[in-house]
Amino acid sequence: MVSPFQTLQRRVSPFCYILLTMFGKKEEARVSNQEIRTLIGIGCLFDGNLTIPEGLTRIDGEIRGNISGKGGLILGERGSVRGDIDLERVVVYGRVQGNIKAQSLEIKAGGRVDGNVQVKELIIEKGAVYNGECKMEGGEAPTELQSSRVDMSPTGSPSS
């Protein structure tokens, strides 16, 4: 049986694979079976808006501007974004200062998001930091709320 990491190993460029294995980011490699198409490395600064039409982009550098499109984003531990993000899927190991709109957002341990999020799926790991308002889309609200009384008396008998 072929592991997701071995599948990714075949699909990314040798340079990206070396980065993923060298820093022990096997967990990050399982984020998607999509091909990593763009890599903004440590020490790189991109000042302006970035469009990710499809595929997966990994950022280990700094972005000062908005990121949008239909693709996905892995923001590495040393990566930072100062601007809004509007993508299908976002995984944050680094820092975001801005609003995020996505189908799926994961804030990993050590990651930080300072801004509002609008998502269908949100995962925040222990050790991650999130400061902002959250709007969840999808899912249906219950049509009727039921109230129930919890017996808090020491004897266990219902109170009236």
C-alpha positions as CSV (number, residue, x, y, z in Angstrom):
1,M,0.0,0.0,0.0
2,V,1.3,3.4,-1.0
3,S,1.2,6.1,1.8
4,P,0.0,9.6,1.1
5,F,3.5,10.9,1.7
6,Q,4.9,8.6,-1.0
7,T,2.2,9.7,-3.4
8,L,3.1,13.3,-2.7
9,Q,6.8,12.5,-3.1
10,R,6.1,11.5,-6.7
11,R,4.0,14.6,-7.5
12,V,6.1,17.5,-6.1
13,S,9.3,18.7,-7.6
14,P,12.5,17.4,-6.0
15,F,13.2,20.8,-4.4
16,C,9.8,20.8,-2.6
17,Y,10.2,17.2,-1.5
18,I,13.6,18.0,0.0
19,L,12.1,20.9,1.9
20,L,9.2,18.8,3.2
21,T,11.5,15.9,4.3
22,M,14.4,18.0,5.5
23,F,12.2,19.9,8.0
24,G,10.2,16.8,9.1
25,K,6.9,18.1,7.8
26,K,5.5,14.8,6.8
27,E,2.2,15.8,8.4
28,E,2.1,18.9,6.1
29,A,2.6,16.6,3.1
30,R,-0.7,14.9,3.8
31,V,-2.7,18.1,3.4
32,S,-3.6,17.4,-0.2
33,N,-2.9,15.0,-3.1
34,Q,-2.7,18.1,-5.3
35,E,0.6,19.2,-6.7
36,I,2.4,22.0,-5.0
37,R,2.7,24.5,-7.9
38,T,4.2,27.5,-6.1
39,L,6.7,27.8,-3.3
40,I,7.6,31.1,-1.7
41,G,10.7,30.3,0.4
42,I,12.1,31.5,3.7
43,G,13.5,35.1,3.3
44,C,11.3,35.9,0.3
45,L,9.1,39.0,0.5
46,F,6.2,39.4,-1.9
47,D,4.6,42.8,-1.8
48,G,1.3,42.8,-3.7
49,N,-1.8,40.7,-4.4
50,L,-1.4,37.0,-5.2
51,T,-3.8,34.9,-7.2
52,I,-3.8,31.1,-6.8
53,P,-6.0,29.9,-9.7
54,E,-5.6,26.2,-8.8
55,G,-3.3,23.7,-7.1
56,L,-1.5,24.1,-3.9
57,T,0.8,27.0,-2.8
58,R,3.2,26.8,0.1
59,I,4.5,30.1,1.7
60,D,7.5,30.1,4.0
61,G,8.3,33.7,3.4
62,E,6.3,36.9,3.8
63,I,3.3,38.2,1.8
64,R,2.1,41.8,2.1
65,G,-1.1,41.8,0.2
66,N,-4.3,39.8,-0.4
67,I,-4.4,36.2,-1.6
68,S,-7.3,34.9,-3.6
69,G,-8.4,32.2,-6.1
70,K,-9.6,28.6,-6.2
71,G,-6.5,26.9,-5.0
72,G,-5.1,25.9,-1.6
73,L,-2.5,27.4,0.7
74,I,-0.1,26.0,3.3
75,L,1.4,28.7,5.4
76,G,4.6,27.3,6.9
77,E,5.9,27.9,10.4
78,R,8.0,30.9,9.3
79,G,5.4,32.1,6.8
80,S,3.4,35.2,7.3
81,V,0.6,37.0,5.5
82,R,-0.5,40.6,6.1
83,G,-3.7,40.8,4.1
84,D,-6.9,39.0,3.4
85,I,-7.1,35.4,2.2
86,D,-10.0,34.0,0.0
87,L,-9.2,30.5,-1.1
88,E,-10.8,27.0,-1.0
89,R,-8.5,25.5,1.7
90,V,-6.0,27.1,4.1
91,V,-3.7,25.5,6.5
92,V,-1.8,27.8,8.9
93,Y,1.4,26.9,10.7
94,G,2.6,30.5,10.6
95,R,0.9,33.8,11.1
96,V,-2.0,35.6,9.4
97,Q,-2.9,39.2,10.1
98,G,-6.1,39.6,8.1
99,N,-9.5,38.1,7.3
100,I,-9.8,34.6,5.9
101,K,-12.7,33.3,3.8
102,A,-12.4,29.6,2.9
103,Q,-14.2,26.3,2.6
104,S,-11.8,24.8,5.1
105,L,-9.4,26.4,7.5
106,E,-6.9,24.6,9.8
107,I,-4.9,26.5,12.4
108,K,-2.1,24.1,13.5
109,A,-0.2,24.2,16.8
110,G,2.1,27.2,16.7
111,G,-0.1,28.9,14.1
112,R,-1.7,32.3,14.7
113,V,-4.6,34.1,13.0
114,D,-5.5,37.6,13.9
115,G,-8.7,38.5,11.9
116,N,-12.2,37.4,11.2
117,V,-12.9,34.1,9.4
118,Q,-15.8,32.9,7.3
119,V,-15.6,29.1,6.7
120,K,-17.6,25.9,6.4
121,E,-15.0,23.8,8.3
122,L,-12.7,25.1,11.0
123,I,-10.1,23.1,12.9
124,I,-8.0,24.8,15.6
125,E,-5.3,22.6,17.2
126,K,-4.2,22.9,20.8
127,G,-1.4,25.4,20.9
128,A,-2.8,27.5,18.0
129,V,-4.0,31.1,18.5
130,Y,-7.1,32.6,17.0
131,N,-8.3,36.2,17.7
132,G,-11.3,37.4,15.7
133,E,-14.9,36.7,14.9
134,C,-16.0,33.5,13.2
135,K,-18.9,33.0,10.8
136,M,-19.7,29.3,10.0
137,E,-21.6,28.6,6.8
138,G,-23.5,25.5,5.9
139,G,-25.2,23.1,8.2
140,E,-28.8,23.5,9.2
141,A,-29.9,25.1,12.5
142,P,-32.2,23.0,14.7
143,T,-35.9,23.8,14.2
144,E,-36.7,23.6,17.9
145,L,-34.5,24.0,20.9
146,Q,-35.3,21.6,23.8
147,S,-34.6,22.7,27.3
148,S,-33.7,20.2,29.9
149,R,-33.2,20.5,33.6
150,V,-30.1,19.0,35.1
151,D,-30.4,17.6,38.7
152,M,-27.7,19.4,40.7
153,S,-29.1,18.5,44.2
154,P,-26.8,16.4,46.4
155,T,-29.5,13.7,46.8
156,G,-30.1,13.3,43.1
157,S,-33.8,14.0,43.4
158,P,-35.4,16.4,40.9
159,S,-36.0,19.9,42.1
160,S,-39.1,21.8,41.2
